[in-house]
């Protein structure tokens, strides 16, 4: 399992637990209402908790992919795609720290159906630095290999990655540095 699918599974599990918690709270309220138990005996204010839950729902709703069009563009400051092995590339992207920037860069790489070997994301001084080791040329990859990786395929893959990342930058300005 790769890191992205583990994170996705964890998010789904947390959301499931939150839904179960809401259901249990509703059942407790129904039982309390039926037995006439006072709501004010708790050490916390349920109104504050419910208001916090609503805020969480609103934040979660804002991150739904259908609303991603409203997200600000990803400002790509630096982009490097380098070969480190026969079928392994290192993609280093530095972009401005904005809402959903990390998710959009990860989604762009994921859409290329490359196998992510390892990924690292660092936040420094208002910038996000993504370093991803990807393998290309396996069965699900857009470029497949028979016996040997052709040099043209490597260049084509680098160009596909760069195009996917620079497509995120709606300003149209090229990143400050690109390498092959």
C-alpha contacts under 8 A as a table, 3 or more apart, distances in Angstrom:
res1	aa1	res2	aa2	distance
1	X	5	X	6.48
1	X	6	X	6.70
2	X	5	X	5.62
2	X	6	X	6.42
2	X	116	X	7.10
2	X	117	X	7.78
3	X	6	X	5.06
3	X	7	X	6.13
3	X	118	X	7.98
4	X	7	X	5.18
4	X	8	X	6.10
5	X	8	X	4.91
5	X	9	X	6.04
6	X	9	X	5.11
6	X	10	X	6.13
7	X	10	X	5.00
7	X	11	X	6.17
8	X	11	X	5.19
8	X	12	X	6.25
9	X	12	X	5.12
9	X	13	X	6.10
10	X	13	X	5.04
10	X	14	X	6.13
11	X	14	X	5.12
11	X	15	X	6.15
12	X	15	X	5.13
12	X	16	X	6.15
13	X	16	X	4.99
13	X	17	X	6.23
14	X	17	X	5.05
14	X	18	X	6.16
15	X	18	X	5.01
15	X	19	X	6.20
16	X	19	X	5.12
16	X	20	X	6.28
17	X	20	X	5.00
17	X	21	X	6.12
18	X	21	X	4.96
18	X	22	X	6.25
19	X	22	X	5.15
19	X	23	X	6.25
20	X	23	X	5.02
20	X	24	X	6.17
21	X	24	X	5.13
21	X	25	X	6.14
22	X	25	X	5.08
22	X	26	X	6.19
23	X	26	X	5.13
23	X	27	X	6.28
24	X	27	X	5.00
24	X	28	X	6.15
25	X	28	X	5.05
25	X	29	X	6.16
26	X	29	X	5.08
26	X	30	X	6.16
27	X	30	X	5.03
27	X	31	X	6.19
28	X	31	X	5.12
28	X	32	X	6.04
29	X	32	X	5.01
29	X	33	X	5.98
30	X	33	X	5.10
30	X	34	X	6.19
31	X	34	X	5.09
31	X	35	X	6.18
32	X	35	X	5.17
32	X	36	X	5.76
32	X	37	X	5.03
32	X	38	X	7.46
32	X	39	X	7.82
33	X	36	X	5.13
33	X	37	X	6.54
38	X	41	X	6.25
39	X	42	X	6.73
40	X	45	X	7.92
42	X	45	X	7.23
45	X	48	X	5.51
45	X	49	X	6.72
46	X	49	X	4.98
46	X	50	X	6.09
47	X	50	X	5.11
47	X	51	X	6.05
48	X	51	X	5.06
48	X	52	X	6.16
49	X	52	X	5.04
49	X	53	X	6.21
50	X	53	X	4.97
50	X	54	X	6.28
51	X	54	X	5.10
51	X	55	X	6.37
52	X	55	X	5.07
52	X	56	X	6.27
53	X	56	X	5.06
53	X	57	X	6.24
54	X	57	X	5.04
54	X	58	X	6.21
55	X	58	X	5.05
55	X	59	X	6.19
56	X	59	X	5.11
56	X	60	X	6.04
57	X	60	X	5.01
57	X	61	X	5.97
58	X	61	X	5.01
58	X	62	X	6.19
59	X	62	X	5.11
59	X	63	X	6.62
60	X	63	X	5.30
60	X	64	X	6.78
61	X	64	X	5.35
62	X	67	X	6.36
63	X	67	X	6.67
63	X	68	X	6.87
63	X	100	X	7.71
64	X	67	X	5.62
64	X	68	X	6.75
65	X	68	X	4.92
65	X	69	X	7.94
66	X	69	X	6.98
67	X	70	X	5.67
67	X	71	X	7.28
68	X	71	X	5.13
71	X	99	X	6.81
71	X	100	X	7.12
72	X	98	X	7.30
72	X	99	X	7.11
73	X	101	X	7.90
73	X	168	X	6.33
73	X	169	X	5.61
73	X	170	X	5.44
73	X	171	X	7.58
74	X	95	X	6.70
74	X	96	X	6.91
74	X	98	X	7.19
74	X	101	X	5.60
74	X	104	X	7.78
74	X	168	X	5.46
74	X	169	X	4.99
74	X	170	X	7.18
75	X	95	X	5.38
75	X	96	X	5.51
75	X	168	X	7.58
75	X	169	X	5.19
75	X	170	X	7.68
75	X	171	X	7.57
76	X	79	X	7.19
76	X	93	X	7.08
76	X	94	X	6.10
76	X	95	X	4.36
76	X	96	X	6.82
76	X	165	X	7.78
76	X	166	X	6.86
76	X	168	X	7.76
76	X	169	X	5.98
76	X	174	X	7.92
76	X	175	X	5.63
77	X	93	X	7.64
77	X	94	X	5.45
77	X	95	X	5.03
77	X	96	X	7.06
77	X	175	X	5.03
77	X	176	X	5.69
77	X	177	X	7.88
78	X	92	X	7.78
78	X	93	X	5.73
78	X	94	X	4.96
78	X	95	X	6.86
78	X	175	X	5.00
78	X	176	X	5.20
78	X	177	X	5.33
78	X	178	X	6.97
79	X	91	X	7.42
79	X	92	X	5.71
79	X	93	X	4.67
79	X	94	X	6.50
79	X	162	X	7.55
79	X	175	X	6.20
79	X	176	X	7.52
79	X	177	X	5.97
79	X	178	X	5.22
79	X	179	X	7.51
80	X	90	X	7.71
80	X	91	X	5.82
80	X	92	X	5.05
80	X	93	X	6.59
80	X	177	X	7.09
80	X	178	X	5.07
80	X	179	X	5.12
80	X	180	X	7.27
81	X	89	X	6.60
81	X	90	X	5.64
81	X	91	X	4.63
81	X	92	X	6.45
81	X	158	X	6.25
81	X	161	X	7.86
81	X	162	X	7.54
81	X	178	X	7.30
81	X	179	X	5.96
81	X	180	X	5.84
82	X	89	X	5.50
82	X	90	X	5.20
82	X	91	X	6.69
82	X	179	X	6.85
82	X	180	X	5.66
83	X	86	X	7.74
83	X	87	X	7.87
83	X	88	X	6.10
83	X	89	X	4.51
83	X	90	X	6.30
83	X	180	X	7.81
84	X	88	X	5.69
84	X	89	X	5.70
84	X	90	X	6.78
85	X	88	X	4.88
85	X	89	X	7.04
86	X	149	X	7.36
87	X	135	X	5.49
87	X	136	X	5.56
87	X	137	X	6.56
87	X	149	X	7.43
88	X	133	X	6.76
88	X	134	X	5.61
88	X	135	X	4.50
88	X	136	X	6.55
89	X	133	X	5.77
89	X	134	X	5.38
89	X	135	X	6.40
89	X	136	X	7.91
90	X	131	X	6.89
90	X	132	X	5.69
90	X	133	X	4.57
90	X	134	X	6.39
91	X	130	X	7.72
91	X	131	X	5.71
91	X	132	X	5.13
91	X	133	X	6.37
91	X	134	X	7.54
92	X	129	X	7.12
92	X	130	X	5.59
92	X	131	X	4.45
92	X	132	X	6.46
93	X	128	X	7.97
93	X	129	X	5.74
93	X	130	X	5.05
93	X	131	X	6.51
94	X	127	X	6.63
94	X	128	X	5.61
94	X	129	X	4.41
94	X	130	X	6.28
95	X	101	X	7.66
95	X	127	X	5.61
95	X	128	X	5.36
95	X	129	X	6.62
96	X	101	X	7.69
96	X	126	X	6.20
96	X	127	X	4.55
96	X	128	X	6.11
97	X	101	X	6.56
97	X	123	X	7.69
97	X	126	X	5.18
97	X	127	X	4.77
97	X	128	X	5.52
98	X	101	X	5.46
100	X	103	X	5.21
100	X	104	X	6.05
101	X	104	X	5.23
101	X	105	X	6.26
102	X	105	X	5.35
102	X	106	X	6.23
102	X	128	X	7.35
102	X	130	X	7.95
103	X	106	X	5.15
103	X	107	X	5.99
104	X	107	X	4.97
104	X	108	X	6.12
104	X	168	X	7.56
105	X	108	X	5.12
105	X	109	X	6.46
105	X	165	X	6.65
105	X	168	X	7.57
106	X	109	X	5.27
106	X	110	X	6.06
107	X	110	X	4.86
107	X	111	X	6.03
108	X	111	X	5.27
108	X	112	X	6.90
108	X	164	X	5.87
108	X	165	X	6.41
109	X	112	X	5.47
109	X	113	X	7.25
109	X	114	X	7.06
109	X	161	X	7.08
109	X	164	X	7.32
109	X	165	X	7.70
110	X	113	X	5.34
110	X	114	X	6.49
111	X	114	X	7.89
112	X	141	X	7.49
112	X	142	X	7.10
112	X	161	X	7.57
113	X	140	X	6.63
113	X	141	X	5.61
113	X	142	X	7.05
114	X	134	X	6.13
114	X	135	X	6.09
114	X	136	X	5.61
114	X	140	X	7.77
114	X	141	X	5.81
115	X	134	X	5.49
115	X	135	X	5.16
115	X	136	X	6.59
115	X	141	X	7.90
116	X	119	X	7.06
116	X	132	X	6.92
116	X	133	X	6.01
116	X	134	X	4.50
116	X	135	X	6.45
117	X	132	X	7.55
117	X	133	X	5.35
117	X	134	X	5.43
117	X	135	X	6.76
118	X	132	X	5.91
118	X	133	X	5.33
118	X	134	X	7.34
119	X	130	X	7.28
119	X	131	X	5.72
119	X	132	X	4.32
119	X	133	X	6.30
120	X	129	X	7.98
120	X	130	X	5.82
120	X	131	X	5.17
120	X	132	X	6.37
121	X	128	X	6.79
121	X	129	X	5.58
121	X	130	X	4.55
121	X	131	X	6.42
122	X	128	X	5.69
122	X	129	X	5.08
122	X	130	X	6.60
123	X	126	X	6.88
123	X	127	X	5.69
123	X	128	X	4.57
123	X	129	X	6.30
124	X	127	X	5.30
124	X	128	X	6.43
124	X	129	X	7.69
135	X	138	X	7.71
136	X	141	X	5.92
136	X	143	X	7.07
136	X	144	X	7.79
136	X	157	X	7.97
137	X	140	X	7.91
137	X	141	X	5.50
137	X	142	X	7.46
137	X	143	X	5.36
137	X	144	X	4.44
137	X	145	X	5.43
137	X	149	X	7.87
138	X	141	X	5.41
138	X	143	X	7.78
138	X	144	X	5.86
138	X	145	X	7.03
139	X	144	X	6.32
140	X	144	X	7.90
141	X	144	X	6.13
143	X	153	X	7.08
143	X	157	X	7.60
145	X	148	X	6.33
145	X	149	X	6.02
146	X	149	X	7.82
149	X	153	X	6.84
149	X	154	X	7.45
150	X	153	X	5.26
150	X	154	X	6.75
151	X	154	X	5.23
151	X	155	X	6.50
152	X	155	X	5.14
152	X	156	X	6.04
153	X	156	X	4.94
153	X	157	X	6.05
154	X	157	X	5.12
154	X	158	X	6.23
155	X	158	X	5.11
155	X	159	X	6.19
155	X	180	X	7.76
156	X	159	X	5.07
156	X	160	X	6.17
157	X	160	X	5.00
157	X	161	X	6.25
158	X	161	X	5.20
158	X	162	X	6.16
158	X	180	X	7.26
159	X	162	X	5.06
159	X	163	X	5.95
160	X	163	X	5.10
160	X	164	X	6.15
161	X	164	X	5.17
161	X	165	X	6.25
162	X	165	X	5.20
162	X	166	X	5.91
163	X	166	X	5.23
163	X	167	X	5.85
164	X	167	X	5.21
164	X	168	X	6.99
165	X	168	X	5.50
165	X	169	X	7.41
166	X	169	X	5.25
166	X	172	X	7.80
166	X	174	X	7.17
166	X	175	X	7.49
167	X	170	X	6.74
167	X	172	X	7.95
169	X	172	X	6.05
169	X	173	X	7.39
175	X	178	X	6.91
